[in-house]
Amino acid sequence: MSSTPAVCYRHPAEETRISCTRCERPICPDCMHPAPVGHHCPECIAEGRVRVRRRLPRPRSLTMVLLVALGAVFLAEVALGGLRSLAVLIDMGAMERSLVSSGQYWRLVTATFLHAGPLHLLLNGYALFLFGTLIESEVGPWRFGALYLITGFVASSASFAFGSAGRVSVGASGAIFGLLGAWLVSNWRRRRLPAAQANLRFALMLIGLNVLLGFSVGGIDNLAHLGGLGAGVLAGVAGQGLGQRGVRTATRIAGLALVASIGVALVAWRVI
């Protein structure tokens, strides 16, 4: 413990006399994690989790809820014949441009829970399992849920605003790209750590491969992917909050609301 106040390395507006017992950087109460001796900062906790992990992490609560919801909706699709009929997917809430233009804006959210086939669901479910678990363990279920819904909405809005006439879009991949964008920001903030550097390389590789695949293979909604990724990066920055600890929650909410307003603006621009 230092004799004079320092400032938290993650929140420069917060003075503190506490340091991480592992890396010795000053941390504020928001950043302290109890350890057998003293406290650890979030970056050292994250690095330690990566080192000791020998298998895939089990999904935390909200991640599991989302995975179950995606599976349940897919079973309903199968029962109603949605795998054989595009009309069924549209009836269930797929994003169809003319219907959204007519005022059915809820499709921009419901489309993120529908999938075009079992492989589509498995790929998105596995990605949600990985990134959902990592993000939720870092930010908590409420901020994770807001991140998932907001980036998914902005992804659908980008697809609607810039897509071709008659476009029908389904899938959670826009929201998952949003999680990937937020994970990219999180690891960029911790880029001094070897584990974060490895995560950054992995994230950039995934982004590059998926963008290349999206431009090379038909039927992939690259607009939603890019829209979700951009929204995730912005939401990752906004989710850190600004100012003193007492107002940081309010600035986080305002920042996430600003990201959501981008989706609203895209829809309004296209409709008007």
Residue frames relative to the residue before (quaternion, step in Angstrom):
aa qw qx qy qz dx dy dz
M 1.0000 0.0000 0.0000 0.0000 0.00 0.00 0.00
S 0.3813 -0.7478 0.4974 0.2192 3.59 -0.75 0.99
S 0.5302 -0.6533 0.4460 0.3052 3.57 -1.18 0.54
T 0.7573 0.2473 -0.1616 0.5824 3.60 1.18 -0.45
P 0.5913 -0.6009 0.3889 0.3715 3.60 -1.04 0.66
A 0.1508 -0.7329 0.6551 0.1046 3.53 -1.15 0.74
V 0.4382 -0.6568 0.5183 0.3285 3.59 -1.23 -0.19
C 0.5801 -0.5973 0.4345 0.3435 3.53 -1.11 0.78
Y 0.4608 -0.7096 0.4533 0.2804 3.59 -0.82 0.93
R 0.6889 0.4393 -0.2836 0.5020 3.61 1.23 -0.34
H 0.7759 0.1832 -0.0894 0.5970 3.59 1.18 -0.59
P 0.2255 -0.8457 0.4664 0.1284 3.60 0.25 1.25
A 0.6254 0.5469 -0.3553 0.4285 3.62 1.14 -0.36
E 0.6609 0.5125 -0.2947 0.4623 3.61 1.25 -0.29
E 0.2554 -0.7472 0.5950 0.1501 3.57 -0.74 1.07
T 0.0325 0.8068 -0.5869 0.0592 3.58 -1.05 0.71
R 0.2721 -0.7285 0.6005 0.1860 3.52 -1.31 0.41
I 0.5839 0.5800 -0.3588 0.4404 3.58 1.31 0.13
S 0.1073 -0.7794 0.6147 0.0566 3.57 -1.06 0.79
C 0.5649 -0.5646 0.4780 0.3656 3.55 -1.25 0.53
T 0.4174 -0.7325 0.4799 0.2428 3.58 -0.78 1.00
R 0.6526 0.5045 -0.3243 0.4631 3.60 1.21 -0.25
C 0.8167 0.1992 -0.0959 0.5330 3.62 0.75 -1.01
E 0.3931 -0.7693 0.4242 0.2715 3.60 1.37 -0.14
R 0.4494 0.6557 -0.4858 0.3633 3.60 1.13 0.47
P 0.5310 -0.6408 0.4390 0.3387 3.64 -1.03 0.73
I 0.0429 -0.7967 0.6028 -0.0101 3.57 -1.01 0.88
C 0.3974 -0.7010 0.5447 0.2323 3.57 -1.18 0.71
P 0.7232 -0.4413 0.2884 0.4462 3.64 -1.21 0.17
D 0.6202 0.5533 -0.3486 0.4332 3.62 1.06 -0.65
C 0.7386 0.4274 -0.2163 0.4744 3.58 1.12 -0.68
M 0.5622 0.6392 -0.3833 0.3584 3.60 1.22 -0.24
H 0.0722 -0.7582 0.6472 0.0320 3.55 -1.01 0.92
P 0.4547 -0.7012 0.4645 0.2930 3.62 -0.63 1.05
A 0.0758 -0.7739 0.6285 0.0160 3.55 -1.06 0.87
P 0.6920 -0.4564 0.3257 0.4548 3.61 -1.18 0.27
V 0.7638 0.0856 -0.0658 0.6363 3.57 1.18 -0.67
G 0.8445 0.0401 -0.0595 0.5307 3.59 -0.56 1.14
H 0.5376 -0.5868 0.4875 0.3591 3.54 -1.17 -0.75
H 0.2596 -0.7394 0.5989 0.1650 3.54 -1.26 0.54
C 0.4575 -0.6637 0.5156 0.2904 3.57 -1.20 0.55
P 0.6789 -0.5078 0.3288 0.4162 3.63 -1.18 0.39
E 0.6494 0.5286 -0.3352 0.4317 3.61 0.98 -0.74
C 0.6665 0.4771 -0.3075 0.4834 3.59 0.97 -0.79
I 0.6053 0.5372 -0.3528 0.4696 3.59 1.09 -0.67
A 0.6719 0.4987 -0.3013 0.4572 3.59 0.89 -0.95
E 0.6594 0.5033 -0.3149 0.4612 3.57 0.93 -0.85
G 0.6478 0.5186 -0.3201 0.4571 3.57 1.01 -0.77
R 0.6349 0.5291 -0.3355 0.4520 3.58 1.02 -0.76
V 0.6470 0.5149 -0.3257 0.4585 3.58 0.99 -0.82
R 0.6711 0.5191 -0.3095 0.4294 3.58 0.92 -0.86
V 0.7606 0.3929 -0.2230 0.4663 3.57 0.91 -0.87
R 0.5357 0.6411 -0.4192 0.3554 3.59 1.20 -0.25
R 0.0978 -0.8149 0.5708 0.0238 3.59 -0.72 1.08
R 0.7663 0.1770 -0.1195 0.6059 3.56 1.30 -0.07
L 0.6781 -0.4752 0.3468 0.4406 3.55 -1.25 0.17
P 0.4846 -0.6740 0.4636 0.3098 3.61 -0.95 0.77
R 0.4804 -0.6317 0.5169 0.3208 3.53 -1.16 0.54
P 0.5250 -0.6436 0.4380 0.3439 3.61 -0.90 0.80
R 0.4086 -0.6760 0.5520 0.2673 3.53 -1.09 0.71
S 0.8061 -0.3828 0.1610 0.4216 3.55 -1.30 0.25
L 0.7552 0.3892 -0.2471 0.4660 3.60 0.54 -1.07
T 0.5795 0.5594 -0.3749 0.4590 3.60 1.08 -0.59
M 0.6639 0.4954 -0.3021 0.4717 3.57 0.93 -0.87
V 0.6231 0.5373 -0.3390 0.4562 3.60 0.99 -0.80
L 0.6705 0.4936 -0.3005 0.4653 3.58 0.92 -0.87
L 0.6456 0.5142 -0.3250 0.4617 3.59 0.97 -0.82
V 0.6550 0.4955 -0.3116 0.4778 3.58 0.96 -0.83
A 0.6407 0.5274 -0.3271 0.4520 3.59 0.99 -0.82
L 0.6515 0.5051 -0.3201 0.4669 3.60 0.94 -0.83
G 0.6626 0.5042 -0.3049 0.4624 3.57 0.99 -0.83
A 0.6582 0.5129 -0.3098 0.4558 3.58 0.97 -0.87
V 0.6509 0.5035 -0.3175 0.4711 3.58 0.96 -0.84
F 0.6445 0.5176 -0.3314 0.4549 3.58 0.98 -0.77
L 0.6242 0.5245 -0.3414 0.4677 3.61 1.00 -0.74
A 0.6333 0.5135 -0.3281 0.4771 3.58 1.05 -0.74
E 0.6090 0.5462 -0.3446 0.4605 3.59 1.04 -0.75
V 0.6635 0.5073 -0.3029 0.4590 3.57 0.89 -0.97
A 0.6709 0.5150 -0.2988 0.4420 3.57 0.90 -0.95
L 0.7345 0.4150 -0.2271 0.4865 3.58 1.04 -0.77
G 0.5491 -0.6431 0.3853 0.3693 3.59 1.26 -0.03
G 0.3174 0.7950 -0.4730 0.2085 3.58 1.20 0.41
L 0.6113 0.5538 -0.3620 0.4343 3.59 1.18 -0.41
R 0.7253 0.3929 -0.2354 0.5139 3.56 1.23 -0.35
S 0.7820 0.2802 -0.1272 0.5420 3.57 1.20 -0.40
L 0.3841 -0.7220 0.5330 0.2170 3.55 -0.70 1.12
A 0.5901 0.5901 -0.3644 0.4133 3.59 1.11 -0.66
V 0.6286 0.5296 -0.3392 0.4574 3.59 1.05 -0.72
L 0.6438 0.5128 -0.3226 0.4674 3.60 0.96 -0.84
I 0.6434 0.5051 -0.3254 0.4744 3.58 1.01 -0.78
D 0.6471 0.5137 -0.3200 0.4638 3.60 0.96 -0.82
M 0.6937 0.4793 -0.2744 0.4624 3.60 1.07 -0.71
G 0.7087 -0.4911 0.2623 0.4334 3.61 1.22 -0.09
A 0.3066 0.7539 -0.5270 0.2447 3.60 1.15 0.41
M 0.5003 -0.6413 0.4893 0.3146 3.56 -1.20 0.55
E 0.0580 0.7758 -0.6204 0.0996 3.56 -0.35 1.30
R 0.5228 -0.7288 0.3395 0.2832 3.51 -0.50 1.28
S 0.6886 0.4829 -0.3055 0.4465 3.60 0.82 -0.91
L 0.6495 0.5119 -0.3211 0.4616 3.59 1.06 -0.70
V 0.6263 0.5048 -0.3401 0.4871 3.58 1.04 -0.70
S 0.6411 0.5312 -0.3227 0.4502 3.59 0.97 -0.82
S 0.6763 0.4937 -0.2896 0.4637 3.58 1.13 -0.64
G 0.7077 -0.4806 0.2559 0.4502 3.60 1.23 0.06
Q 0.5621 0.5979 -0.3995 0.4085 3.62 1.22 -0.02
Y 0.0012 -0.8643 0.5018 -0.0338 3.54 0.67 1.18
W 0.5300 0.6416 -0.4060 0.3776 3.58 1.18 -0.40
R 0.5501 0.6247 -0.3905 0.3933 3.59 1.19 -0.43
L 0.5769 0.5963 -0.3752 0.4134 3.59 1.17 -0.47
V 0.6975 0.3974 -0.2571 0.5380 3.59 1.26 -0.36
T 0.6880 0.4975 -0.3065 0.4304 3.61 0.80 -0.95
A 0.5820 0.5943 -0.3779 0.4067 3.60 1.10 -0.59
T 0.6380 0.5506 -0.3327 0.4232 3.61 1.11 -0.61
F 0.6764 0.4634 -0.2985 0.4885 3.62 1.24 -0.11
L 0.6373 0.5081 -0.3210 0.4825 3.60 1.30 -0.02
H 0.1062 -0.7945 0.5956 0.0529 3.58 -1.18 0.58
A 0.5139 -0.6985 0.4312 0.2490 3.52 -1.13 0.78
G 0.8091 -0.0702 0.0469 0.5816 3.60 1.21 -0.14
P 0.7018 -0.4834 0.3059 0.4246 3.61 -1.23 0.25
L 0.6434 0.5119 -0.3400 0.4564 3.63 0.97 -0.74
H 0.6108 0.5496 -0.3320 0.4633 3.57 1.05 -0.83
L 0.6791 0.4855 -0.2808 0.4736 3.58 0.92 -0.93
L 0.6698 0.5129 -0.3113 0.4375 3.60 0.88 -0.92
L 0.6599 0.5050 -0.3144 0.4590 3.59 0.93 -0.85
N 0.6954 0.4579 -0.2791 0.4784 3.56 0.89 -0.91
G 0.6365 0.5330 -0.3303 0.4491 3.58 1.03 -0.77
Y 0.6585 0.5011 -0.3165 0.4639 3.58 0.95 -0.81
A 0.6519 0.5029 -0.3165 0.4712 3.59 0.99 -0.83
L 0.6435 0.5072 -0.3236 0.4733 3.59 1.00 -0.76
F 0.6041 0.5593 -0.3437 0.4519 3.58 1.05 -0.77
L 0.7025 0.4666 -0.2691 0.4652 3.59 0.88 -0.94
F 0.7878 0.3489 -0.1896 0.4710 3.55 0.50 -1.18
G 0.5941 0.5631 -0.3708 0.4386 3.59 1.08 -0.59
T 0.6544 0.5130 -0.3076 0.4626 3.55 0.94 -0.89
L 0.6811 0.4945 -0.2959 0.4517 3.58 0.86 -0.93
I 0.6996 0.4656 -0.2802 0.4639 3.58 0.82 -0.99
E 0.6742 0.5011 -0.3183 0.4395 3.61 0.84 -0.91
S 0.6426 0.5224 -0.3339 0.4501 3.60 1.00 -0.74
E 0.6890 0.4794 -0.2782 0.4669 3.58 1.15 -0.55
V 0.8179 0.2709 -0.1220 0.4927 3.60 0.82 -0.95
G 0.5267 -0.6279 0.4244 0.3850 3.61 1.19 -0.29
P 0.6638 -0.5679 0.3174 0.3688 3.59 -1.17 0.54
W 0.6700 0.5162 -0.3328 0.4170 3.61 0.91 -0.78
R 0.6841 0.4506 -0.2890 0.4954 3.58 0.87 -0.88
F 0.6126 0.5416 -0.3488 0.4580 3.58 1.07 -0.66
G 0.6581 0.5101 -0.3087 0.4597 3.60 0.92 -0.89
A 0.6501 0.5028 -0.3160 0.4739 3.57 0.97 -0.86
L 0.6367 0.5360 -0.3191 0.4532 3.57 1.00 -0.86
Y 0.6672 0.5087 -0.2994 0.4543 3.58 0.89 -0.94
L 0.7152 0.4567 -0.2674 0.4565 3.60 0.78 -0.99
I 0.6754 0.5005 -0.3059 0.4470 3.58 0.90 -0.89
T 0.6959 0.4543 -0.2957 0.4711 3.60 0.82 -0.90
G 0.6152 0.5352 -0.3465 0.4637 3.59 1.08 -0.63
F 0.6441 0.5163 -0.3080 0.4729 3.57 1.04 -0.81
V 0.6729 0.4773 -0.3051 0.4758 3.59 0.88 -0.89
A 0.6120 0.5461 -0.3507 0.4519 3.61 1.04 -0.71
S 0.6718 0.4757 -0.2949 0.4852 3.60 0.90 -0.91
S 0.6343 0.5360 -0.3292 0.4494 3.59 1.03 -0.77
A 0.6428 0.5094 -0.3243 0.4714 3.59 1.01 -0.77
S 0.6406 0.5183 -0.3184 0.4686 3.57 1.01 -0.81
F 0.6625 0.5014 -0.2932 0.4729 3.56 0.99 -0.87
A 0.7105 0.4918 -0.2762 0.4208 3.57 0.83 -1.00
F 0.8137 0.2810 -0.1170 0.4952 3.58 0.90 -0.90
G 0.5414 0.6487 -0.3901 0.3659 3.58 1.26 -0.13
S 0.6114 -0.5667 0.4163 0.3630 3.52 -1.31 0.27
A 0.6544 -0.5085 0.3897 0.4017 3.54 -1.29 0.39
G 0.8036 0.2741 -0.2191 0.4808 3.55 -1.04 0.81
R 0.3904 0.7346 -0.4794 0.2796 3.59 1.25 0.10
V 0.0836 -0.7468 0.6585 0.0407 3.54 -1.06 0.90
S 0.0064 -0.8267 0.5593 -0.0602 3.56 -0.67 1.10
V 0.0426 0.7674 -0.6386 0.0380 3.55 -1.08 0.85
G 0.5654 0.6326 -0.4396 0.2948 3.55 -1.28 0.30
A 0.4630 -0.6886 0.5021 0.2435 3.52 -1.21 0.66
S 0.4248 0.7520 -0.4462 0.2341 3.61 1.23 -0.10
G 0.5959 0.5609 -0.3780 0.4329 3.62 1.06 -0.58
A 0.6697 0.4750 -0.2899 0.4918 3.58 0.96 -0.87
I 0.6420 0.5178 -0.3270 0.4613 3.60 1.03 -0.75
F 0.6150 0.5034 -0.3461 0.4986 3.59 1.07 -0.63
G 0.5958 0.5521 -0.3587 0.4600 3.58 1.12 -0.60
L 0.6429 0.5022 -0.3143 0.4855 3.58 0.99 -0.83
L 0.6387 0.5247 -0.3255 0.4591 3.58 1.01 -0.81
G 0.6418 0.5194 -0.3225 0.4630 3.59 1.01 -0.77
A 0.6649 0.4893 -0.3034 0.4759 3.58 0.96 -0.84
W 0.6311 0.5244 -0.3228 0.4717 3.58 1.07 -0.76
L 0.6040 0.5531 -0.3426 0.4603 3.57 1.11 -0.71
V 0.6633 0.4968 -0.2983 0.4736 3.59 0.92 -0.91
S 0.6454 0.5368 -0.3202 0.4391 3.56 0.93 -0.91
N 0.7133 0.4362 -0.2630 0.4815 3.58 0.89 -0.88
W 0.5767 0.5585 -0.3836 0.4564 3.59 1.13 -0.47
R 0.6395 0.5199 -0.3245 0.4642 3.59 1.02 -0.73
R 0.7502 0.3529 -0.1930 0.5247 3.60 1.13 -0.63
R 0.2702 0.8387 -0.4520 0.1389 3.57 1.28 0.33
R 0.5350 0.6111 -0.4213 0.4035 3.63 1.20 -0.15
L 0.6625 0.5114 -0.2986 0.4588 3.57 1.20 -0.54
P 0.5551 -0.6314 0.4199 0.3419 3.63 -0.93 0.81
A 0.6440 0.5237 -0.3349 0.4459 3.61 0.95 -0.79
A 0.6540 0.5028 -0.3126 0.4709 3.59 1.00 -0.82
Q 0.6260 0.5309 -0.3396 0.4593 3.59 1.00 -0.72
A 0.6465 0.4974 -0.3159 0.4845 3.58 1.01 -0.78
N 0.6436 0.5194 -0.3212 0.4615 3.59 1.00 -0.80
L 0.6286 0.5331 -0.3340 0.4573 3.58 1.02 -0.77
R 0.6567 0.4993 -0.3167 0.4681 3.58 0.90 -0.86
F 0.6543 0.5134 -0.3078 0.4622 3.56 0.98 -0.86
A 0.6622 0.5092 -0.3059 0.4568 3.58 0.94 -0.90
L 0.6713 0.4907 -0.3025 0.4659 3.59 0.91 -0.88
M 0.6194 0.5296 -0.3423 0.4676 3.59 1.07 -0.69
L 0.6564 0.5057 -0.3113 0.4653 3.60 0.93 -0.89
I 0.6494 0.5127 -0.3229 0.4595 3.57 0.92 -0.88
G 0.6746 0.5046 -0.2996 0.4478 3.59 0.85 -0.95
L 0.6696 0.5018 -0.3030 0.4561 3.58 0.90 -0.91
N 0.6977 0.4778 -0.2818 0.4533 3.57 0.90 -0.91
V 0.6277 0.5092 -0.3449 0.4773 3.59 1.03 -0.67
L 0.6462 0.5105 -0.3155 0.4715 3.59 0.97 -0.85
L 0.6539 0.5077 -0.3067 0.4698 3.57 0.97 -0.85
G 0.6537 0.5394 -0.3103 0.4307 3.54 1.00 -0.87
F 0.7055 0.4365 -0.2624 0.4928 3.57 1.06 -0.72
S 0.7036 0.4862 -0.2607 0.4479 3.59 1.20 -0.45
V 0.7615 0.3291 -0.1594 0.5351 3.58 1.10 -0.69
G 0.4388 -0.7072 0.4937 0.2520 3.56 -0.90 0.92
G 0.7527 0.4116 -0.2880 0.4255 3.55 -1.24 0.47
I 0.6124 0.5192 -0.3626 0.4732 3.61 1.26 0.03
D 0.3466 -0.7512 0.5294 0.1878 3.56 -0.82 1.03
N 0.1386 -0.8326 0.5335 0.0539 3.56 0.20 1.28
L 0.5798 0.5827 -0.3764 0.4273 3.58 1.12 -0.57
A 0.6593 0.4915 -0.3066 0.4793 3.57 0.98 -0.83
H 0.6321 0.5377 -0.3323 0.4481 3.58 1.00 -0.80
L 0.6997 0.4585 -0.2720 0.4756 3.57 0.84 -0.97
G 0.6368 0.5232 -0.3277 0.4619 3.58 1.03 -0.75
G 0.6642 0.4948 -0.3009 0.4728 3.57 0.98 -0.84
L 0.6389 0.5301 -0.3242 0.4535 3.57 1.00 -0.84
G 0.6706 0.4915 -0.2996 0.4680 3.59 0.88 -0.91
A 0.6517 0.5045 -0.3132 0.4719 3.57 0.98 -0.85
G 0.6445 0.5319 -0.3235 0.4439 3.59 1.03 -0.78
V 0.6295 0.5194 -0.3340 0.4715 3.58 1.00 -0.79
L 0.6804 0.4783 -0.2930 0.4717 3.59 0.87 -0.93
A 0.6671 0.4926 -0.3077 0.4666 3.58 0.96 -0.82
G 0.6106 0.5508 -0.3470 0.4510 3.58 1.10 -0.64
V 0.6498 0.4857 -0.3037 0.4996 3.56 1.07 -0.75
A 0.6872 0.4929 -0.2881 0.4492 3.58 0.86 -0.98
G 0.6404 0.5735 -0.3252 0.3939 3.58 1.05 -0.74
Q 0.5748 0.5866 -0.3866 0.4196 3.60 1.21 -0.26
G 0.3385 -0.7601 0.4929 0.2544 3.60 1.12 -0.56
L 0.2515 -0.7520 0.5941 0.1357 3.54 -1.34 0.33
G 0.7650 0.4159 -0.2710 0.4103 3.54 -1.29 0.33
Q 0.7634 -0.3481 0.2857 0.4631 3.51 -1.37 -0.27
R 0.6890 -0.5084 0.3230 0.4031 3.55 -1.23 0.50
G 0.6513 0.5526 -0.3231 0.4074 3.59 1.00 -0.74
V 0.7596 0.3441 -0.1954 0.5161 3.60 1.11 -0.62
R 0.4469 0.7273 -0.4439 0.2727 3.58 1.25 -0.14
T 0.6229 0.5403 -0.3482 0.4459 3.60 1.00 -0.73
A 0.6554 0.5135 -0.3124 0.4574 3.57 0.97 -0.87
T 0.6773 0.4758 -0.3056 0.4707 3.60 0.95 -0.78
R 0.5884 0.5468 -0.3736 0.4639 3.59 1.14 -0.53
I 0.6637 0.5010 -0.3014 0.4666 3.57 0.88 -0.96
A 0.6572 0.5087 -0.3116 0.4606 3.58 0.94 -0.91
G 0.6543 0.5203 -0.3146 0.4496 3.59 0.98 -0.81
L 0.6725 0.4777 -0.2974 0.4806 3.57 0.94 -0.86
A 0.6212 0.5290 -0.3405 0.4672 3.59 1.08 -0.70
L 0.6247 0.5344 -0.3344 0.4608 3.58 1.08 -0.72
V 0.6297 0.5167 -0.3342 0.4741 3.59 1.03 -0.77
A 0.6523 0.5105 -0.3130 0.4647 3.59 0.96 -0.87
S 0.6329 0.5482 -0.3357 0.4315 3.58 1.04 -0.74
I 0.5444 0.5930 -0.4058 0.4328 3.60 1.20 -0.40
G 0.6489 0.5087 -0.3089 0.4740 3.56 1.01 -0.84
V 0.6362 0.5200 -0.3227 0.4698 3.57 0.98 -0.85
A 0.6641 0.5115 -0.3030 0.4535 3.58 0.93 -0.89
L 0.6347 0.5260 -0.3323 0.4582 3.60 1.01 -0.76
V 0.6629 0.4961 -0.3061 0.4699 3.57 0.95 -0.90
A 0.6588 0.5110 -0.3100 0.4569 3.57 0.90 -0.92
W 0.6385 0.5319 -0.3253 0.4512 3.58 0.97 -0.86
R 0.6945 0.4733 -0.2843 0.4614 3.58 0.92 -0.87
V 0.6775 0.4978 -0.2999 0.4510 3.58 0.93 -0.87
I 0.6995 0.4594 -0.2679 0.4773 3.55 0.92 -0.93
